[in-house]
């Protein structure tokens, strides 16, 4: 179990760095949030911001970070249902689900 927890921790760190990179690139490239529809703006709050927050929280407390990630992803998919099968979004959020499982297992 220790190796799995370390693997999820490293995957979480890599995903945090990647989300920072693509949000930063989005801001630097001049692609601003101006002109987005309100639904897209709300979706942006849940992904990447909500998922990022959940992953960041899961570094300290896997259970709560996992909950934040899962709820943010569910809310994002509610706003943008056409993205449910997007592999990249699912791979970025997967450590949140794994952290939730780790947190549940640690609590029992």
JOVEN-V82730 format. One record per residue. N is the residue number from 1. PSI is psi in degrees with one decimal (none if undefined). Layout:
<<N	PSI> <N	PSI>>
//
This chain:
<<1	-32.7> <2	-41.3> <3	-35.4> <4	-42.3> <5	-40.2> <6	-39.9> <7	-44.6> <8	-38.7> <9	-46.5> <10	-43.1> <11	-39.7> <12	-46.1> <13	-44.7> <14	-39.3> <15	-37.2> <16	-45.8> <17	-40.6> <18	-42.0> <19	-42.1> <20	-41.3> <21	-50.1> <22	-28.6> <23	-41.6> <24	-42.8> <25	-36.6> <26	-43.7> <27	-44.5> <28	-36.4> <29	-4.7> <30	-1.2> <31	97.7> <32	175.7> <33	-5.5> <34	133.9> <35	-2.6> <36	149.1> <37	157.8> <38	-35.6> <39	-40.1> <40	-35.9> <41	-42.6> <42	-41.5> <43	-36.8> <44	-32.1> <45	-38.0> <46	-39.2> <47	117.1> <48	-13.3> <49	-49.2> <50	-43.0> <51	-41.8> <52	-45.9> <53	-42.6> <54	-43.6> <55	-40.3> <56	-43.2> <57	-32.3> <58	-14.7> <59	-33.2> <60	-43.2> <61	95.2> <62	-37.2> <63	-53.7> <64	-38.1> <65	-38.9> <66	-40.4> <67	-45.1> <68	-43.6> <69	-47.1> <70	-43.6> <71	-42.1> <72	-42.4> <73	-40.9> <74	-41.1> <75	-38.7> <76	-45.2> <77	-26.9> <78	-39.5> <79	-36.9> <80	71.1> <81	-19.2> <82	-10.7> <83	5.5> <84	-36.3> <85	10.8> <86	114.4> <87	-39.6> <88	-41.7> <89	-43.6> <90	-39.1> <91	-34.9> <92	-30.9> <93	-15.0> <94	-40.0> <95	-27.5> <96	-42.9> <97	-42.6> <98	-38.8> <99	-36.4> <100	-43.6> <101	-43.6> <102	-43.6> <103	-40.5> <104	-42.4> <105	-37.1> <106	-31.3> <107	-22.8> <108	none>>
//
